[in-house]
Amino acid sequence: MNKPIEEQTLVERLRIRASIRRNNTERKSVQEGKPDRIAELLEKAADEIERKDNIINGLLEHIEMLKGGGNDNL
């Protein structure tokens, strides 16, 4: 079961929207079996947000480690 929209992350919402576009049989691109460029763009945006979130979280962990007196890594 999907979470209510208020509880979904932006990444989840972008991926859901891409999936909806790809599965909408009334869309011309779906009927013709062609890729949906907007859905692909939504997926790429979600991937990029996830990638940057991971970088930020890694940096925050590193900062916390350094605050704990672990200056050995500098």
C-alpha positions in Angstrom: 0.0 0.0 0.0 1.3 3.5 -0.9 1.9 6.0 1.9 -0.3 9.1 1.9 1.1 11.9 -0.2 1.9 13.9 2.9 4.3 11.2 4.0 6.0 10.6 0.7 9.4 12.0 -0.1 9.9 14.1 -3.2 11.9 11.2 -4.7 9.0 8.8 -4.1 6.5 11.2 -5.6 8.7 11.7 -8.7 9.0 7.9 -9.2 5.3 7.3 -8.7 4.5 10.1 -11.2 6.9 8.6 -13.8 5.3 5.2 -13.3 1.8 6.6 -13.7 2.8 8.3 -17.0 4.4 5.1 -18.3 1.3 3.0 -17.4 -1.4 5.3 -18.7 -2.7 3.4 -21.7 -4.4 6.6 -23.1 -1.0 8.2 -23.7 0.2 8.2 -27.3 3.7 7.2 -26.4 2.5 4.2 -24.4 0.2 3.1 -27.2 3.1 3.3 -29.7 5.5 1.6 -27.3 7.8 4.7 -27.3 9.7 6.0 -24.4 8.0 8.8 -22.4 10.6 11.6 -22.2 8.9 13.4 -19.3 8.8 10.1 -17.3 12.5 9.6 -18.0 13.2 13.1 -16.9 11.2 12.5 -13.7 13.3 9.4 -13.0 16.6 11.2 -13.7 15.5 14.0 -11.3 14.7 11.4 -8.6 18.1 9.7 -9.2 20.0 13.0 -9.0 18.2 14.0 -5.8 19.0 10.6 -4.2 22.6 10.9 -5.3 23.0 14.3 -3.8 21.2 13.3 -0.6 23.7 10.4 -0.2 26.6 12.8 -0.7 25.1 15.2 1.9 24.5 12.4 4.4 28.1 11.1 3.9 29.5 14.6 4.5 27.3 15.0 7.6 28.5 11.7 9.0 32.1 12.8 8.3 31.5 16.1 10.1 30.1 14.2 13.1 33.1 11.9 13.2 35.4 14.9 13.1 33.5 16.6 16.0 34.0 13.4 18.0 37.7 14.1 18.1 38.6 12.0 15.1 41.0 14.4 13.4 43.2 11.5 12.4 41.5 11.6 8.9 42.6 15.1 8.0 
